[in-house]
Amino acid sequence: MSDRRESLQQVVADLREYDCIDDAFLAKSFTDQLLILDVEQEAAIPESVLETLRANDLRGIESVYGEDSEAHSVVGDVGDVTRHHFVDVQTRGSHQSYVVDQ
């Protein structure tokens, strides 16, 4: 496991300790690494969580990909939670794509 991935796994573990966070995990989207937060519906992400994300070079997916949205990380509701995606801008574009050349 890379040092960066280990570092982000620790961030995930720390974020899971918040009462309003139902789950946190790492995922991959084409060439980017994502940190996914499942937050209780109607709950705001605490400022301390946002500070932790910023300090670890994680930015809301909408702001990274240039979408015009006030909710910079919200992807949508999944069951009883709202899913938020954050892009690891430190390694953005450096992950192997799932796309297979023919």
VEXDRENVO-794718 format. One line per field, with one value per residue: residue number from 0; residue in one letter; chain; x, y, z of N, C-alpha, C in turn. Coordinates in nm, 2 decimals. Layout:
% residues N
doti <- c(NUM, ...)
nuza <- c(A, ...)
lodo <- c(A, ...)
n_x <- c(X, ...)
n_y <- c(Y, ...)
n_z <- c(Z, ...)
ca_x <- c(X, ...)
ca_y <- c(Y, ...)
ca_z <- c(Z, ...)
c_x <- c(X, ...)
c_y <- c(Y, ...)
c_z <- c(Z, ...)
***
This chain:
% residues 102
doti <- c(0, 1, 2, 3, 4, 5, 6, 7, 8, 9, 10, 11, 12, 13, 14, 15, 16, 17, 18, 19, 20, 21, 22, 23, 24, 25, 26, 27, 28, 29, 30, 31, 32, 33, 34, 35, 36, 37, 38, 39, 40, 41, 42, 43, 44, 45, 46, 47, 48, 49, 50, 51, 52, 53, 54, 55, 56, 57, 58, 59, 60, 61, 62, 63, 64, 65, 66, 67, 68, 69, 70, 71, 72, 73, 74, 75, 76, 77, 78, 79, 80, 81, 82, 83, 84, 85, 86, 87, 88, 89, 90, 91, 92, 93, 94, 95, 96, 97, 98, 99, 100, 101)
nuza <- c(M, S, D, R, R, E, S, L, Q, Q, V, V, A, D, L, R, E, Y, D, C, I, D, D, A, F, L, A, K, S, F, T, D, Q, L, L, I, L, D, V, E, Q, E, A, A, I, P, E, S, V, L, E, T, L, R, A, N, D, L, R, G, I, E, S, V, Y, G, E, D, S, E, A, H, S, V, V, G, D, V, G, D, V, T, R, H, H, F, V, D, V, Q, T, R, G, S, H, Q, S, Y, V, V, D, Q)
lodo <- c(A, A, A, A, A, A, A, A, A, A, A, A, A, A, A, A, A, A, A, A, A, A, A, A, A, A, A, A, A, A, A, A, A, A, A, A, A, A, A, A, A, A, A, A, A, A, A, A, A, A, A, A, A, A, A, A, A, A, A, A, A, A, A, A, A, A, A, A, A, A, A, A, A, A, A, A, A, A, A, A, A, A, A, A, A, A, A, A, A, A, A, A, A, A, A, A, A, A, A, A, A, A)
n_x <- c(0.08, 0.06, 0.22, 0.06, -0.20, -0.22, -0.21, -0.45, -0.63, -0.61, -0.72, -0.98, -1.05, -1.04, -1.25, -1.48, -1.54, -1.71, -2.03, -2.24, -2.15, -2.21, -2.07, -1.74, -1.51, -1.25, -1.24, -1.22, -1.23, -1.21, -0.92, -0.87, -0.84, -1.08, -1.24, -1.51, -1.79, -2.06, -2.32, -2.55, -2.88, -3.00, -2.81, -2.54, -2.21, -1.97, -1.77, -1.51, -1.46, -1.46, -1.23, -1.03, -1.04, -0.96, -0.71, -0.58, -0.56, -0.80, -1.08, -1.41, -1.60, -1.75, -1.64, -1.37, -1.40, -1.51, -1.79, -2.09, -2.20, -2.36, -2.35, -2.07, -1.98, -2.18, -2.33, -2.56, -2.86, -2.84, -3.01, -3.06, -2.88, -2.67, -2.46, -2.13, -1.86, -1.51, -1.22, -0.89, -0.67, -0.40, -0.30, -0.42, -0.53, -0.33, -0.38, -0.43, -0.64, -0.96, -1.04, -1.01, -0.80, -0.86)
n_y <- c(-0.12, 0.22, 0.51, 0.74, 0.63, 0.49, 0.71, 0.84, 0.63, 0.65, 0.90, 0.84, 0.66, 0.83, 1.01, 0.84, 0.84, 1.05, 1.14, 1.21, 1.10, 0.83, 0.64, 0.61, 0.59, 0.49, 0.52, 0.48, 0.67, 0.65, 0.80, 0.92, 0.93, 0.89, 1.01, 0.90, 1.01, 0.92, 1.08, 1.15, 1.21, 1.54, 1.64, 1.86, 1.87, 1.87, 2.16, 2.10, 1.85, 1.93, 2.09, 1.90, 1.75, 1.94, 2.00, 1.76, 1.76, 1.71, 1.77, 1.89, 1.71, 1.85, 2.10, 2.05, 1.93, 2.14, 2.19, 2.39, 2.44, 2.48, 2.29, 2.15, 1.89, 1.70, 1.41, 1.26, 1.11, 0.81, 0.55, 0.61, 0.82, 1.09, 1.11, 1.21, 1.32, 1.34, 1.46, 1.34, 1.57, 1.57, 1.35, 1.35, 1.24, 1.05, 0.78, 0.45, 0.40, 0.24, 0.19, 0.00, -0.05, -0.13)
n_z <- c(0.00, -0.08, 0.06, 0.05, 0.02, 0.27, 0.44, 0.37, 0.45, 0.72, 0.76, 0.68, 0.88, 1.11, 1.04, 1.05, 1.31, 1.38, 1.48, 1.29, 1.06, 0.87, 0.72, 0.58, 0.31, 0.08, -0.28, -0.64, -0.93, -1.25, -1.32, -1.08, -0.72, -0.47, -0.18, 0.00, 0.17, 0.37, 0.49, 0.75, 0.64, 0.60, 0.78, 0.83, 0.71, 0.95, 1.03, 1.12, 1.00, 0.74, 0.74, 0.80, 0.57, 0.38, 0.47, 0.41, 0.14, 0.00, -0.20, -0.28, -0.52, -0.72, -0.72, -0.80, -1.06, -1.19, -1.20, -1.18, -0.89, -0.58, -0.38, -0.33, -0.30, -0.29, -0.41, -0.41, -0.26, -0.08, 0.03, 0.36, 0.39, 0.28, 0.01, -0.03, -0.23, -0.24, -0.40, -0.42, -0.46, -0.45, -0.58, -0.81, -1.13, -1.16, -1.13, -1.25, -1.51, -1.55, -1.80, -2.09, -2.35, -2.69)
ca_x <- c(0.00, 0.14, 0.21, -0.06, -0.32, -0.22, -0.25, -0.59, -0.70, -0.61, -0.82, -1.11, -1.07, -1.07, -1.38, -1.58, -1.57, -1.81, -2.17, -2.32, -2.10, -2.25, -1.96, -1.63, -1.42, -1.18, -1.28, -1.15, -1.31, -1.12, -0.78, -0.87, -0.88, -1.19, -1.28, -1.65, -1.85, -2.20, -2.36, -2.69, -2.96, -3.03, -2.70, -2.44, -2.08, -1.91, -1.65, -1.38, -1.44, -1.41, -1.09, -0.95, -1.04, -0.88, -0.57, -0.53, -0.57, -0.93, -1.17, -1.54, -1.59, -1.80, -1.54, -1.26, -1.44, -1.56, -1.93, -2.14, -2.29, -2.34, -2.31, -1.95, -1.94, -2.30, -2.36, -2.70, -2.90, -2.83, -3.08, -3.09, -2.76, -2.64, -2.32, -2.04, -1.74, -1.40, -1.11, -0.76, -0.60, -0.25, -0.26, -0.52, -0.48, -0.21, -0.42, -0.45, -0.78, -1.03, -1.07, -0.93, -0.78, -0.89)
ca_y <- c(0.00, 0.34, 0.60, 0.83, 0.55, 0.47, 0.83, 0.86, 0.53, 0.71, 1.01, 0.77, 0.60, 0.94, 1.06, 0.75, 0.87, 1.15, 1.08, 1.23, 1.02, 0.69, 0.56, 0.68, 0.49, 0.53, 0.46, 0.53, 0.72, 0.66, 0.83, 0.99, 0.86, 0.96, 0.98, 0.91, 1.03, 0.90, 1.17, 1.14, 1.31, 1.66, 1.68, 1.93, 1.82, 1.96, 2.24, 2.03, 1.75, 2.00, 2.14, 1.78, 1.72, 2.04, 1.98, 1.64, 1.78, 1.65, 1.88, 1.85, 1.67, 1.95, 2.21, 2.00, 1.90, 2.26, 2.20, 2.50, 2.39, 2.53, 2.18, 2.11, 1.75, 1.61, 1.33, 1.23, 1.03, 0.66, 0.51, 0.72, 0.91, 1.17, 1.07, 1.32, 1.27, 1.43, 1.42, 1.36, 1.65, 1.55, 1.24, 1.36, 1.20, 0.96, 0.64, 0.37, 0.40, 0.11, 0.18, -0.10, -0.02, -0.25)
ca_z <- c(0.00, -0.09, 0.18, 0.04, 0.05, 0.41, 0.50, 0.35, 0.53, 0.86, 0.75, 0.68, 1.02, 1.19, 1.00, 1.09, 1.46, 1.39, 1.49, 1.18, 0.94, 0.87, 0.66, 0.50, 0.25, -0.04, -0.40, -0.75, -1.04, -1.37, -1.29, -0.95, -0.60, -0.40, -0.04, 0.00, 0.30, 0.38, 0.60, 0.78, 0.57, 0.67, 0.86, 0.76, 0.74, 1.05, 0.98, 1.16, 0.90, 0.61, 0.77, 0.79, 0.43, 0.31, 0.52, 0.35, -0.01, -0.05, -0.24, -0.33, -0.66, -0.81, -0.74, -0.88, -1.19, -1.25, -1.21, -1.12, -0.79, -0.44, -0.30, -0.40, -0.29, -0.28, -0.53, -0.39, -0.14, -0.09, 0.15, 0.46, 0.40, 0.16, -0.03, -0.07, -0.30, -0.24, -0.49, -0.37, -0.56, -0.44, -0.67, -0.92, -1.26, -1.16, -1.10, -1.37, -1.55, -1.57, -1.94, -2.16, -2.50, -2.78)
c_x <- c(0.09, 0.12, 0.09, -0.19, -0.33, -0.26, -0.40, -0.68, -0.71, -0.72, -0.96, -1.15, -1.11, -1.22, -1.50, -1.62, -1.68, -1.95, -2.25, -2.27, -2.13, -2.14, -1.86, -1.55, -1.36, -1.24, -1.20, -1.25, -1.21, -0.97, -0.77, -0.91, -0.98, -1.20, -1.43, -1.70, -2.00, -2.24, -2.51, -2.77, -3.00, -2.92, -2.60, -2.30, -2.01, -1.79, -1.52, -1.36, -1.39, -1.27, -1.00, -0.94, -0.95, -0.73, -0.50, -0.55, -0.69, -1.03, -1.30, -1.53, -1.64, -1.70, -1.42, -1.29, -1.51, -1.71, -1.98, -2.25, -2.26, -2.30, -2.19, -1.91, -2.06, -2.32, -2.51, -2.73, -2.89, -2.89, -3.11, -2.97, -2.75, -2.49, -2.25, -1.91, -1.63, -1.29, -0.98, -0.68, -0.45, -0.21, -0.35, -0.46, -0.37, -0.25, -0.45, -0.60, -0.83, -1.06, -0.97, -0.92, -0.80, -0.80)
c_y <- c(0.12, 0.43, 0.69, 0.75, 0.52, 0.59, 0.86, 0.75, 0.58, 0.82, 0.94, 0.72, 0.72, 1.00, 0.97, 0.77, 0.97, 1.09, 1.10, 1.16, 0.88, 0.60, 0.66, 0.57, 0.55, 0.46, 0.53, 0.56, 0.74, 0.68, 0.90, 0.90, 0.95, 0.92, 1.00, 0.92, 1.01, 0.97, 1.15, 1.25, 1.42, 1.71, 1.75, 1.86, 1.92, 2.03, 2.17, 1.92, 1.82, 2.05, 2.02, 1.75, 1.81, 2.02, 1.86, 1.64, 1.71, 1.76, 1.82, 1.82, 1.78, 2.06, 2.17, 1.98, 2.02, 2.27, 2.33, 2.46, 2.45, 2.41, 2.11, 1.97, 1.65, 1.54, 1.29, 1.14, 0.88, 0.61, 0.62, 0.81, 0.99, 1.15, 1.19, 1.26, 1.38, 1.38, 1.44, 1.44, 1.63, 1.44, 1.25, 1.33, 1.10, 0.81, 0.58, 0.37, 0.25, 0.09, 0.09, -0.06, -0.15, -0.25)
c_z <- c(0.00, 0.04, 0.17, 0.07, 0.20, 0.49, 0.49, 0.43, 0.67, 0.86, 0.76, 0.82, 1.12, 1.16, 1.05, 1.24, 1.48, 1.39, 1.36, 1.05, 0.96, 0.82, 0.59, 0.44, 0.12, -0.17, -0.52, -0.86, -1.16, -1.32, -1.15, -0.84, -0.53, -0.26, -0.04, 0.14, 0.29, 0.51, 0.62, 0.70, 0.66, 0.76, 0.77, 0.80, 0.84, 0.99, 1.01, 1.06, 0.77, 0.63, 0.75, 0.64, 0.35, 0.35, 0.46, 0.19, -0.07, -0.08, -0.30, -0.48, -0.75, -0.83, -0.82, -1.02, -1.26, -1.27, -1.14, -1.02, -0.66, -0.35, -0.36, -0.39, -0.29, -0.42, -0.52, -0.27, -0.18, 0.04, 0.24, 0.48, 0.27, 0.13, -0.08, -0.12, -0.29, -0.31, -0.42, -0.48, -0.55, -0.55, -0.80, -1.06, -1.27, -1.14, -1.24, -1.39, -1.57, -1.72, -2.01, -2.30, -2.58, -2.90)
***
